[in-house]
Amino acid sequence: MNGMEGMNLAALIPEMVLALGAVGALLLGSWTPRHRQGRIRLLVIAALLGALVVTATDVAGASGPAVGVYTVDTATHAVRIAVLVGTLVTVLLAADTFADHPRESEFYVLLLLGALGTVALAGADDLLVLAVAYLLASIPLYALVGFAKDGPGTEAALKFYLMGALSGILLLTGTALLLGAGGTTDYAELASSLPEAPGALVIVGVIAVLAGLLFKAGGVPLHFWVPDVTQGAPVPVAAFVTTVPKIGALVALYRLGGQVLVDAPLDWSLLAALLAAASMILGNLGAFFQTDARRLLAYSTISQVGYLLMAAAAVNGSAELAEPGLLFYLGAYLAANLGAFAVVCALRARTLEGYTGLFRTRPWLALSLIVCLLSLVGTPPTAIFVGKLALFTAVLDAGLGWLMVLAAVNTVASLFYYLRWVMPLFRISASGQAAKSVSMPWSAAAAITAAAASLGAGIVAGPILALL
C-alpha cells in the first residue's frame, strides 16, 4: 500500500466536513433535551451544504491528483455532489417522519456516517481503503433500517445485517487473495502485477471483491435483501438505502474494472455484462406483479443496477461515454428514485390502490410521481433517458450489441409495472373516496423538486455530460 506522506489533506475537506458533522451532531445531541432535537437537523443541513460548497469550489477549479490511497477526480467530485444532495433530501424526508423523535440526533449521525462511507467507496484507490469504506457505508445502515424498532424493521435489519456480514467477509477474503496474487493492494501496482499472477487465484479474488460491491449496489446475485429492507424500513431510510449507497458502489466497480482488471487473466467485460443482464431481467420479473409500492420500487432499483452495470461492462472498450454516462445516469436515478420515495413518504399508502384518485386531491404530487416513474422507465425528455442513451452507445462501441438489445427490451417491459402505479392516480375508488396525503410538507416539496430536476437535467443534458 502506498505511504501516506504525499497526502494532500485539503483535497479531503468535503469528507472531513461530513465526519466533523457526524461528531458534532453526536456531541450536540448528547447535551440537547430530547424534545429539542430539531436543532441537530439544522447542524446536519449546515454540514451538508458546507460540504457541497467546498465540492463545487473544487469542481470549478482543477481536479485534484491522486491523494495517497484515495483518488480525487471527476468521478469522486460527481459522487460527492450526488451523495450530499441525496443525504440532504433524506434529512428533509426524515424531518416529516422523525421530528421530535427522542433519538432524532442519532438518526442523523448514522446517516452522515453512511454517506461518508459511500463517498469513500467511490474514491478508494486501494483494496484496504475499499474494505474500510465498505464497512463504514454498511454498519450505520444496519441500525437505520431497524430504527423504528417495529417487527418488520427488526426483521429487515437482521436480514440486511446477515447479508452484509457475509458480503463483507467475501470482500475481505477477495482482498487477501488479490494481495497474495499481486503482492500489493494498491490499484496501480495491482494493474501491473495481476497479469502475471495465477489466473484461478485472480478470478476467485475478483469475484469475492465483486460480491461485496454488488451487495452495496443491490445487484444480482446479492440482491435478496432489497425488497424486505425497502418494505420494512422507515420510508426515509428505504429511500436512502436503495439510492445513495449504490452510487459509491457502482463507481467503485467501474474504477476497479478500468484501473485494475484491464489486463487481468479474466474477461471482466463479459462478467460485468452477465451481471448487468441478470440484474435487469430478475429485477423486472420481480416487479411485474407487485402490489406494494415499496416492493415495486425495490425490484425497480435492482433492474436499474443492471442498466448502470453496462458502464462497467464497457470500461475495457473504446467507449468514451462509459464514465460520463454512468455519472450522469447515477445523478438522474438519484432524482427519480428519491422523488418517488418522497411521494410515498408524503402519502403513506402501502399498496398501489392506495394512490387511487391522487390526481384529483393533490395534482402536483401526482404529477411529480408520474414524472419520476416515467423517468425510471427512461422516457424522453427525462434525465434517465439521456443516461440510458449514453450507456447504450457505450456498450455498442464496446462490441456488446447483445447487451444493448437486451437492455432496450427490458426498458420497454418495465413500462408495464410503472403504468400499473400511474393508472390509479386518475381513477376514483369504488367508495368514491380519493387518496389524500397527510401533512408532510417537506416530503411533498422534495417530490416536486426531484421531478423538476429530472426534467431539467434531461433538457440541459449536453453541458452536464460535457462537464463530466
N, C-alpha and C positions, 0 to 999 in steps of 0.2 A: 504494500500500500504506500502511496506517495506520502511524503512528510507533510507536516502542516506549516512549515516555516514560510512558505510562499503565500499563505492565505491573506487575501485582502478582505478584511472584516467589513469594510464599507460596502462591499457588494452584497453583504448578507443582512443589510438593515431591515428589509421587509420581514425576513424570518425572525430577526431579533425583536421587532415590534410585536409580532404575534406571540412570541414566547413571553415577553415582558407584560403584554396584555393579559395573558393567562395567569401569570404570577400576581399581577396587580388585582385582577378580579377575585382571585382566591383570597388574598390578604384583606381586601376591602370587604368582601362578602363575610369574612370571619368576624368583622367588627361592626357590621351593619345589622340593625334589627331585621328580623325575618319579614316584617310587614313593609319594609322599605328596600327590598332587594332590587327594585326597579332602577335604582341609581347605578347598579352594576352593569345593567344593559347599556347605559349611556357611556360608561367607560369602554365597554367592548366595542360599541359602534365607533367611538373615537379612535380606538386602536386599529380597527379595520380600515377606516377612512385614512388614517395616517399612513398605514402600510400601502394603501392604494396610491396616495400622493407620491410617496417615495418611489414606488414601482413605475408610475407614469413618468416621473423625472428621469429615471434610469433609461426607460424606453426612448424618451425624447433625445437622449444623448446616444452614446455608442454602447453596443452590447459588451458586457464585461468578458474578460477571458476566463478560462478555466481557473477555478479557485481551489487549489489543493485537490481534494477528492470530491469536489462539488462544482458543477458546471453552471455558469450564469450566461445564458444565451437567449435567443429569441423565444425558444420553446419554454424556457424557465420563466421569462417575463410573461408570456401568454398564460401559463398555468397560474402564476401568482395572481394575475388580474382576475381570471375566471374563478379561482378558489376564493379569493377575497370577496368578490361580488356574490358568489353563491352562499358563502357564510353569512354575509350581511343580510341577504334575503331570508335565510333561515332564522336569523336573530329576530327579524321583523315578524315572521310567522310565529315564532315562539312567544313574542310579545302578546299575541292574542291567546295563546294556549297556556303559557306558564306564568302569566302576570300574577304577582303576589304569591307565587308558589314558595313554600318555605325553603326549597333548595334551588331557587332560581339561579343563584350565582354559580352553583356547582355545574348546572347545565351549560352555562356559557364557558366555563373553564374547560370542560371536556370538549366542547365544540371547537374552541380555539386550538387546543392541542391536536385534535383530529385534523384540522385544517393545516396546521404546521407540518404534520407528518405527510399529508398529501403533497404539499409543495416540495418537501424534501425528497419524496419519491421521484418526482419529475426531474430534479436537479442532480440526483445521485450519479456520480461518475466512478463509483467503486461498489463492489458487491457487498462489502460490510456496511457501508453507508446505506445502501438499498435495504438491507435487512433491518437496520435500526429504524429507518424511515417506515418500513412496513409495520413494525411493532407500534410506533407512535401513531400511525394512521389507523390502527386496528383497536388497540386496548381501550382508548376512550370511547370508541363507538359501541363496544360491548355494553358498557354502563349506560350509554344514552338510550340504547334500544329498550332496556328494561327500566327506564327512568320512571315510568308511571307506576311500577310495582303492581300491575294487574296480571291476571292469568295469561292472556295472550302475549303481553310484553315479556313476561318472565320466560315463557316457553320459547319465544323468538330469540331472546338474548342467549339462552342456553344453546340453541341450535347454531346461532351465529358464532358464539364462542368456540364451540367444538369444531366447527368447520374452519374457523380462523386459526385455532391452535394447530390443527392438522396441516393446514396450508403453510403456516409459519415454520413448522418442523421441516416440511418439504423444501421450503425456500432455503433454510439454513443448511440442510443436507446438500442441496444443489450447490450452494456457495462453497461448502467444504470440498465437494467433488471437483468443481472448477478450479479451486485453489490447488488441489493436488494435480490436476491435469496441466494447468498453465503456470503454476508456481507463483501466482500473484492474484490479487483481487481487483487490481486497477484495470479499468476498461481498455485503455490504450495498450497496456502491456499484454492483456489477455488477447487482444486482437492479433498481435504478432506471434504469440506463443501457442494459441489453441490449434492453428492449422497443423502443427507438428505433433500434437498430443494424441493419445489413443482415442480413436473415434467413438467407441462404445462409452467410454468414461465421459466424454464431452456431451454426447447425446443425452445420457441419463442426467447429468448435471444441469443441462439447459432445460430439460423437461421439468425437473424439480423446481428450479427457479421460476419457470413459467407458471407452475401451479400456484405459487404464492401471488403472483401478479394477476392471474386470472381470477383468483378469489376476490381481490380488491376491486377488479373491474366488473365482477358479476358475470363472467363469461363461461361458456360450456368448456369443460365438464365440472367446474367448481361453482355452479350457479344455484345449487339446490336451496341455499339459504335465502335467496332473494324474495320469493313470494311470501314466505312465512314472516320474514322480518318486515317487509313492506306492509303487510296486513296487521301485524301485531304491535309494531312500534307506534308511538305518537306520531301524528302526521308530519310535524316539522322534522322529526328525526328521520322518518321514512324518506322525506324529500331530500334531506342531506345525504343519507347513506346511499341512495340509489343514483345520486348525481355527482356529488363533489369528489369522493374518493376515486372514482373511475377516471377522472381527468388526470390525476397524477399517475395512476397505474398504467393507463394506455400510453402516455408519453414515455414512461419508463420502459414499457415493452418496445416502443418504437426506437428508443435510444439504444436498448440492448441489442436489437437486431441490426441496427445500422452501424453501430460503433464497435461491436464485439464479434458478431457472428457472420460478418460478410464472407470471410474465407474459412469459416469453421467447417469441420467434416460432417455437416448435416445440411439438408435442404430447408433453410429457415423459411423461405418464401412459401414453399408448399405446406409446411407445418402451420404457419400463420393463416394461410388461405383455408386450410381444412378446418381450423378452429373458427374462423370467421363464418364459414358456411354452416357449420354445426350450430353456432350461436344464433344466427339469424333464422335458421329453419326451426329449431326447437323453441326459440322464443316466440315466434309467430304461432306455431302449433299450440303452445300453451295458452296463448292469449285469445284464441279464436272464440271460445265459448265461455269466457269468464263473465260472471255477472257482478262480481265485486270490483268496484272501481280501483281500489288499491292493488288488487292482484292483477288486474289488467295492465296497470302501469308497471307492475313488477316484471311481468313477462315482456312487456314492451321494452323495458330497459335492457333485458337480455338480448333481444333482437337488435337493438341499437348498438350494442357492443360488437355484434357481428359485422355491421357496416363499418364501424370505426376500426376494427382489426384489419380491414382491407389496406389501410395505410401501412401497417406493419408487414403485410404480405408484399407490398410494392417497394419496400425500402431498399431492396437489393437491385432493383431495376434502374432504368434511366428516367423514372417518373419524377419530374420536377415539382409536381403538385402534391406529392405524398405528404410532406410535412406541413405546408401551409393549409392543405385540405383538411388534414387531421386537426390542426389547431382551430381552424375556423368551425369545423363540424362540432368540436367539443364545446366551443362557446355557444353555438346555435342550440345544441342539445341542452346546455345549461339553462338557457332562457325558456325553451319549450317545456322541458320536464318540470322545472320549478314552477312555471306558470300553471301547469295542470294540477300540481300538488297544492298550489295556493288556492285554487278553486275548491278542491277537496277540503282544504282546511277551513275555508270560509263557509261551506255548506254543511259539512259534517254528515254527508249522506254516504252510507256504506255501498248500496247497490246502484247499478246504473238507472234503475227505475226511480230511485230517489231524486234524480235530476229532472224528472218529468215537469215540463212547463216552466223551467227556469228562465227561458227567454221572455216570458210574459212578466215575471216578477222582478228579475234582475237582468235586463238585456245586456248591460256592459259586461257582467260576469259571464253570461252565456257566450257572448261574442269572444271574450278572452279565451274561454275553454275551447271554442271551435278553432280559433287561430292556432292555439298551442297543439291541439290534436292533429290538425291538418299539417302543421309544421313537422310533427313527429313522423307523419307519413312521408314528407318530402315534397309537399305541394308548392309550386311557384306562386307568389314570389317570396316565400318564407326563406329564412336563412339556411335551414337544413337542406333545402333543395339545392342550394349552391354548394354546400358541403358535400352532399352525395354526388353531385355532378363532378366536383373536383376529384373525389376518390374513385369514381367510376373511370375517369380519364386516367388516373394514376395506375390503376390495376390493368387497364387496357395497354398503356405504354409499357408496363412491366411484363407483358405477354400472358396475362391471366384473364383472357377474354371470357372463359367459362365462369369465373367468379363474378365478373360484371353482369353477365346474363342472369346468373342465379340471384344476385342482389336486386336486380330490376324486377324479377318475378316476385321475390319476397316483398318488395316495396308495394307492388300492386296488390298482393294478397293481404297486406296489413291494413289496407283501406277498409276491409270488411269489419274488423273488430273496432276500429276507431269510429266508423259510422254508426255502429251499434250503440255507442255512447252519445253521439251527436243527435240522432233522431229523436230520443225522448225529450230533448230540450224544447222542441216545438210542439209537443203534444200536451194534452190535458188529461190527467188521470181520471179513472172511472168515477171517482168520488167528486170530481170537479175541483179538487184542490191542486194547486201548483206548488212546486218546490219553492221554499223560502230559505234564504241564507240567514244564519244567526249574525249577531253583531260582531263581526270580525273585520274591522276597518283596515288593519294592516295587511291582512291576507288578501282582501279584495283589491287594495291598491297594488300589492305585489303582482297579482294575477294580471291586472290591466297593463302594468308597466312591462311585464315579461312578454305579453303578447305584442305590445307595441315595439319592443326591442327585437323580437323575432322578425317582424315585418320590416322594420327599419334596417336591420343588418342585412337582410336579403336584398333590399333595394340598393344599398351602398356597398355591396359585397366586393366590388372591384378594388377600391382603395384599401380595404381591410386586408384582402388577400395579398395585395402588393406589399403592404407593410409587413405581413407575416413572412 
